[in-house]
Amino acid sequence: MSTLGLILIILGAVLLVLFVGGMIAVSRRRKATESRFREQVEAANAALARAHAEDKGWERATMEAAAREAAAGPVDELHLLEVVDKPGTDADEAVFRAVTGGQERLIRLGRREGAWIPL
């Protein structure tokens, strides 16, 4: 084997390693960007849900207490995701995401005779 052939093989191997490394870096960056975007969208949705709930005169503390009670156990985090304002107060709904021990669970509440109850 000639010296030129050996140099070309080494150069090809180096270029292949650089290409694969670049692809891995791009993939990691894309995942980080997607994660940040998802968090921003969830924060915006939560803020919108909070604003809508406050605008309709719903008491956040009462809704959260009902969601914690529906979770039937300790809750690490509780996030208001959605409010559904249907005609009449007994048709209103709220959706919370409860996080307990790293596991997430959706809790859907409805209003019956002015009280928030699990659906």
Sequence and secondary structure as in RCSB ss.txt:
>XXXX:A:sequence
MSTLGLILIILGAVLLVLFVGGMIAVSRRRKATESRFREQVEAANAALARAHAEDKGWERATMEAAAREAAAGPV
DELHLLEVVDKPGTDADEAVFRAVTGGQERLIRLGRREGAWIPL
>XXXX:A:secstr
  HHHHHHHHHHHHHHHHHHHHHHHHHHHHHHHHHHHHHHHHHHHHHHHHHHHHHTT  HHHHHHHHHHHHTS  
SEEEEEEEE  SSGGG EEEEEEEETTEEEEEEEEEETTEEEE 
